Amino acid sequence: MNGGKLVLGMLAGVAAGAVLGILFAPDKGSETRKKLMKKGAATTEELEDKFEELFNNLVEKYESAKDEAGSLYEKGKDEASSLYEKGKEKVSDFKKDGRHAMS
């Protein structure tokens, strides 16, 4: 699924960025930790937004597929009913024609 790959890629990017940030940090440790915490909070918020967007897209697609399936079911049911009625008429006509032929 593309959403799963996106999340995995984002997590890998965050981890790589955190490691590089610590290695090349010009600030004191306490300042670096504060920056990492802020960045982590922002990234967490981004991930939450992406998960919510992914979930909403899935719900939308599910609802759309469900509606389409219902529509197809009704269409098939109507078509079957129509064919049934036509078949009954043909049988009735055949019976009438058969009676006339036997008389």
C-alpha positions as CSV (number, residue, x, y, z in Angstrom):
1,M,0.0,0.0,0.0
2,N,1.4,3.4,-0.9
3,G,0.3,5.0,2.4
4,G,2.3,2.4,4.4
5,K,5.4,3.1,2.3
6,L,5.0,6.8,2.8
7,V,4.8,6.5,6.5
8,L,7.8,4.1,6.6
9,G,9.8,6.6,4.4
10,M,8.8,9.5,6.7
11,L,9.9,7.6,9.8
12,A,13.3,6.7,8.2
13,G,13.8,10.3,7.2
14,V,13.0,11.5,10.7
15,A,15.4,9.0,12.2
16,A,18.2,10.0,9.8
17,G,17.5,13.7,10.4
18,A,17.7,13.2,14.1
19,V,21.0,11.3,14.0
20,L,22.5,13.9,11.6
21,G,21.2,16.7,13.8
22,I,22.8,15.3,16.9
23,L,26.1,14.6,15.1
24,F,26.5,18.1,13.6
25,A,24.8,20.1,16.3
26,P,26.6,23.4,17.0
27,D,24.5,23.9,20.2
28,K,24.8,22.6,23.7
29,G,23.2,19.3,24.5
30,S,20.2,20.9,26.2
31,E,19.5,23.1,23.3
32,T,19.9,20.2,20.8
33,R,17.4,18.2,22.9
34,K,14.9,21.0,22.9
35,K,15.2,21.3,19.1
36,L,14.8,17.6,18.7
37,M,11.7,17.6,21.0
38,K,10.1,20.4,18.9
39,K,11.0,18.6,15.7
40,G,9.7,15.3,17.1
41,A,6.4,17.0,18.1
42,A,6.0,18.6,14.7
43,T,6.8,15.3,13.0
44,T,4.3,13.4,15.2
45,E,1.7,16.0,14.3
46,E,2.5,15.5,10.6
47,L,2.3,11.7,10.9
48,E,-1.1,12.0,12.7
49,D,-2.4,14.2,9.9
50,K,-1.1,11.8,7.3
51,F,-2.7,8.8,9.1
52,E,-6.0,10.7,9.4
53,E,-5.9,11.6,5.7
54,L,-5.1,8.0,4.8
55,F,-8.0,6.8,7.0
56,N,-10.4,9.3,5.5
57,N,-9.4,8.2,2.0
58,L,-10.0,4.6,2.9
59,V,-13.4,5.3,4.4
60,E,-14.3,7.3,1.3
61,K,-13.3,4.5,-1.0
62,Y,-15.1,2.0,1.1
63,E,-18.3,4.0,1.0
64,S,-18.0,4.5,-2.7
65,A,-17.4,0.8,-3.3
66,K,-20.4,0.0,-1.1
67,D,-22.6,2.4,-2.9
68,E,-21.5,1.0,-6.3
69,A,-22.1,-2.6,-5.1
70,G,-25.6,-1.7,-4.0
71,S,-26.3,0.0,-7.3
72,L,-25.0,-3.0,-9.2
73,Y,-27.1,-5.3,-7.0
74,E,-30.3,-3.3,-7.7
75,K,-29.5,-3.2,-11.4
76,G,-29.0,-6.9,-11.5
77,K,-32.1,-7.6,-9.5
78,D,-34.2,-5.4,-11.8
79,E,-32.7,-7.1,-14.9
80,A,-33.3,-10.6,-13.4
81,S,-36.9,-9.6,-12.6
82,S,-37.4,-8.3,-16.2
83,L,-36.0,-11.5,-17.7
84,Y,-38.2,-13.6,-15.4
85,E,-41.3,-11.7,-16.6
86,K,-40.3,-12.0,-20.2
87,G,-39.7,-15.8,-19.7
88,K,-43.1,-16.2,-18.1
89,E,-44.7,-14.4,-21.1
90,K,-42.8,-16.6,-23.5
91,V,-43.9,-19.8,-21.7
92,S,-47.5,-18.5,-21.6
93,D,-47.4,-17.7,-25.3
94,F,-45.9,-21.1,-26.0
95,K,-48.6,-22.8,-24.0
96,K,-51.3,-20.9,-25.9
97,D,-49.7,-21.7,-29.3
98,G,-49.4,-25.3,-28.3
99,R,-53.1,-25.5,-27.4
100,H,-54.1,-24.0,-30.7
101,A,-51.9,-26.4,-32.6
102,M,-53.4,-29.4,-30.8
103,S,-57.0,-28.3,-31.4
